[in-house]
Every structure is written in C-alpha cells, then in structure tokens.
Amino acid sequence: MDRLEQLVVTMMNQKDGSAVASSVDRVVPYRDFQVRYEASKEEVPRPNDSAKNRMLRIDADYGNAYTVGEAHWAAVLNEIHEVRGYLQTQQKQYEDQSQKISQLLKRAPDDPGPTLLFGSSQLLGRGEILAHIPSRYTCDMFVERYFKTLDPALHIIHPPTFQKQYAEHWEDPNRTPLVWIGQLFAMMRIAAISWNRDGDEPLEFQGKSQDLSRSYRTRVADFLHLFGEYSSVKDANSSAWVLLATIIRLAMRMGYHRDPDRLPSLSPFQAEMRRRVWTFIWQADIFFSFQHGFPSMVKIESPEKILPRNIYDESFGPTCVELPAPFPDSEPTQISYLICKARLALGLARALKELNQEDTPPPYEKVLEIDRSIRETYAKAPEHFRLRSMAEQQHDQVSLIYARFALASVHHRALCVVHSRFLEAARMDARFINSRRTCLESAMALLSLQAIQHQEVRAEGQTRRLTKYINSLITHDFLLAATILCTELSIGRGRDPFPFPVTGPTRAEMIESLDRSADIWSQMRDESIEAYKASDVLGRSATQLPSTCFYAPTRDRRYTELGTDVFRDCSQCWYDDTSSTSAIWTKGPIVHRV
C-alpha cells in the first residue's frame, strides 16, 4: 500500500510523463497489460488547468484513454486510504480471532514456535531427563497407541527393532542413548495428540492428553519433532518450515542425502532405514515449500535410487546380511504409502520446476507431458490406496481412509498447479480449453474431498468426523481449490459466451461448491485462523457472484453428488493435443491461497 500510494503521488507531481511510464512498467507489470502515463496530446482549455493534467492510457483489450487531473489523483489517494483502513481493521479482527482460538485450544497466544528452535532454554541433565519418563505401564500405553494410530507417511521407525530396544531400556535405563529417549518422548507426544484428536483418552489420561502432549514437547528429538509440530495445528506455520530447513541441513551433514549403497560402512538395515528417513524429509520439503510459496530446498536427481524398498518390516532387521527382494508396488506393505506419496510429490515438484521458469516458459506440449506423467503416477498407486465410496470402507482403519484422501489431494493439487494458468487463455484459444476443464475439475474434486471429510462417516465400525485428521497441508489444498474457482468466476463475469463448445462444471455448480466450502470454514472458524479468513473471504465473494451464467457447459453430476463418481480420474476426458509448440502463456505466480 505504501508503494502504491507513493506511485500515485509521483504521478501527480511528475513533470516528465515518460519517466513515470518506465516506473509503472517496471513496478506493476501484469500479464499482457501495460500501464503508461504520458503527457496529453490534446489541449483542453479549462479554468485552473495546468500541465499537471495527464492522460492515463491502459493498453488492454480495448485500449481506451482517459484524461485525468489532480482531482482524479486525489480521489485515487482517498480510495487507497480507505483500502488501507479496511486492511488495518481486518488485521485487527484476525489478531483478535487468533487470540480467541488460542484460548479455546488452550494454546499460548505468544507461543514462539518449535521448542527445538525457540521454545526451550533449559538444559536438562541425564538424570533429570530419565526422571521425566513415566512408569512402564504408562509408557506401554503410549507406545501401543503410537503404532496403532501411526500415520503411514511417518513410517521411519522399524517396529521390531524399536520393541527390542524398548525392552532393553527397561532392563537398564542408564545405558539408553539420550537420542533414543528423545525419540520415545516424541512418540508419546504424537500418541497424546491422537488421543486428544479422537476424544478416546484412557481413564488414566481423561482430560489430560493435551497437557501431556505439551509437556513432552519440550523433550522431543529427532525427525518426529517435525510431525508433532505440524500435526498439532491446522494452520500453516512458518516456524515448522524453518524447523524442516534445520532438519534438512542436519540430515545432509550426516550424509542422509547420499546413496546408501555407496557407503560401505553402513549395514543393509542402516542403509534401508536411511532411505526411509530421507524420503520422508525431502517429500515433506516439497509440500511445505509449496505451502509457503518457495522452491524446494532439496534437489532430487535420481529418485528411484533413494526410494526405500517395498518390503515388510518383519523381513529385515539389524542382523540381516542382505535385504530381501522388493515386492511389486501393488503389495500393501507398511512402507508402500510413503513410497507412493513420495512419487506423487516428485510429480508436483517437477511441475513447479518446469512451469515456474520466468525466462522461457515451456511449450504447451511440455505441459501435456507433465500432465500425463502425473496421471500415470497416480494410476500406478496400489489398489488399496485408491478412493472408494465411504460405504465400501466403513470398516477400514481411519489411517487408511485418510491416506486415500491424502494421495488424491496431492494428485489433484498437482493438476491444479499444471493447468491453473490457462484459465484465462482458454477463453481466447480452444487449444487450452481442456486445461481449463482439468483445473476446474480438480478444484471441484478437492472441495468435494473437504465436504466428505467434514461429514460424519462410518469408519472402523464407528461414526467419526474426519475433519480432526486434517492438517495445514490439506487445508492449503482446499484454499487453493477455492481460489481457483473464485478466479474462474471472476474472469467470467461480464464476458461474452465462449466462441467454441466447452465442458466442465457450470457456474452454478462452482458457486454451490464454494458455498458449501464457506459453510464448512464458518463452522471451523473457532478452530483455525485460516478457516476464519477463508469463511470471511468466501462469504464476501458469495455476495458478488450471482449464479447466472453467460455460458452453459455440459452438466456433469459428479460435482453435485458426493460419492465414488466424484473422484473419477478426469484423464478419461483428456485429449491428446500435440498440434502446437506455442502457447498463450499467462505469466505470474501460481495462486497459493485465498
């Protein structure tokens, strides 16, 4: 706002219009629009008119020119002042709501962030650390809960080996390495978070699980700390991303990024566990970096060499001389989800790298190639990770159901990234109409996932609401989808009909999906500041988006009925277009949040 205000004042006072023109072109380029400020070639005699009168020419679709003067610029400055006041008011409301949410969730409003970086200043000795370990009876409950509700993406601990080390710890706690004790505290914290999330605390911890998770937070270590940080809140937190950067550098210092097969000092077991840990780290880097709008910190050159093998935990251990042969990807081992998600993450990373080249955007054939690669990767996912109706999975574990949702979210997120920049170009060139449709279909699918997870569903034989399992990364996908639909609806306002046939969700269906999403965000506004912001923005947008439409794409019931059909792979609708190497490219960053 300061820069915009300064620019307007410069325009008011500038004697040489060309200087301002170059300044504007440099500061506010937007797609194919260019704003120039030039001296008026027409002399319009008016009282008290001076050389300050200028002409603001906007070279857009119509190329109209307007005569402006000091009164006009004063009006612009006044409007900027009003916008500034509105933003300041909104910021105050967001700060008040953030404090309210912290109080409701019993969270310190001035929480400095992860204790590994900011929150812990007291150094404890070995005796003090051991004194904080609960009794074995209590620890047994925490460990059992951890493995029972383990997120399959976090399979970086070898359960048989851990159980052996766990028994050895209770035989002689003084011989246990402090790093292993820190890992135990991290596992207990994650278990406490799951009790608090699901509301099924044992009688011994009734009403205490949240306090226990906070107390163990100051004593956790290892890579589990990152999972505990982002799984305990639903809002994006830059401190978790900073923590991840620290973890990446520590891991690289320890050589985790190197091919374990080239390190003869490592046993086969150690090499395989390193692959699991490093895969978790770099795929987390891809997702967190995308969430915060930055490129990934880790560069993956040969992903297949560093991916872990698809083998069962029981088939190898610290004493094995050689690892067993890997099973096919269709085999549902304990590690298969991490492998599948990592491959989808690589597809997203490739799309971001190829499409965000500022100097030479790739030709449209490259976009189609990336699209096909993303679809092929998802199509190769094991059958037990493919989406299905809730009736078909009501007896499945919640972790498996959520894993299916998470993989589908990554898939549709990648398709949105690939095709979102063609929304406006599709109105001028029929070559890009399928990119527009794919982008909108994926956005609608993401909001359908949000609606399903917000409903009460049957899982593990009980009625549950999967909203409690949503973390900040999934929340970001829902915000991305809503942003895309709002962008499309905004682009279509007041426009002429498409000059060629189009398919995809109708305007009314998109508005209905946004209304449903806004209602969900509204119900969660006291649990998440991002939900509060989303409900506020979508609520305001709904008043400006009438359901009337200038175009009528073919109606598809997938967008209004929640069920298996809504997740049908839209590659069935895709066409293979390799007719041109050029594209009308809509430059600018991919939208990230509402």
C-alpha angles and dihedrals in degrees: 000000000000091000093048092049091049091050093053092049089051090053091051094052102032115116096188110057095194092064090056090047092059091046093053093045089052098046105037112029110156121181109296095338120110124187118204132177115208139170111266115257092200120076110216108182110220133156113274090000113148142175088282089081107102140172120242107207118195113197099203131119094315104026094216121172127214132196112229137177143175094296089055093049090046088054090050091050090049091052091049089052090052092050090049090052091048092051092048090051091049091049090053090050091050092050091050091048091048091055090047091052091048090053093047092049092042090241125144108252090213094049104155094211136254112010090223088069110020116359108064121064099155117093114211127204124231093261093052092049092051090048090060094057109104123231119289091252090057094042090051089058092050094047093047090050092048095056093039094056098028115151103237089223089065098059095134097120120078103227098205092050092045092051090053092049089045092056091047090052093059091048091059116359092181091068095052114110114245091232090060090049089052088052090052091053090050091052091049091050092052090048091051090050090053092051091050091046096049097037093227100117117163116249089256091061100032107154092354105086095094092050090047092052089053093048093050090046092078092055104044125114143173127044093312087077090074093053091049091052100052098034092057095061135043098211127084109259120194091203090067089054090049089049089052090053089055091048091050092054093046090049092049090048087055091049099248090139093061124091103266091211088068093055106081092184090071122085118228089255093051091047093052094047089050089055090053094049094045092047090053090049100049096043088050087051091055093051098042093045091051090048091056095040099249134119118260118274094216121066113210113204105167107017097174090060094056100039114106121248120262096243135132119259091234092058097068140030145159093293098050116118095201134018117244120251112274121253121236116275089255091067109099101225124161091261100043094094093055090049093049094046091047091055091050089049090054089054090053092047092051092050092051092048096047098041099043096062103128099195103046115016111204121258118261091256087064090053090052090048091053089047092053091047092053092050093047092051092052092044089058092057112121113269093243089062095053119107120258138167118290090242089062094052104037091116096045123104115270090235090058093047091049091047089058091051092047094052092048089050092053090049095050091041089058092049090050090052092050098048108026094093092061096062094100097032089058089067091063103034127038091210090077099044092100091052088055092049094047092049093049093044091052091047090051090048091053092052089047088055088052091052094049093048090051093055124086105257137177113254130158086002092298136096109255140165111224093203089093089064094056114109132190093272093058090043088057090056091054091049090049091052093049090049091053093051092047089050092051093047091048092049091050097051111114093354125135118253119278110274089223137039116283134187134196137078116344124237091254091052092050092050090048090052091049091048090053091048092048090052091052092049090048091056090051098044092108092052101048135026090213089055088051092052093045093051089048095050096041091046090055092044092052091063090056099046113074114193093238114112138199093210133043115209119192107284117242119194091210090087098055103038120068109218144088094307093064089068097050110138105259089211084092086071095045123110127208106242115178097147100113140033096201130075140188095245121205101212123209138077121306111259112258110177143009 
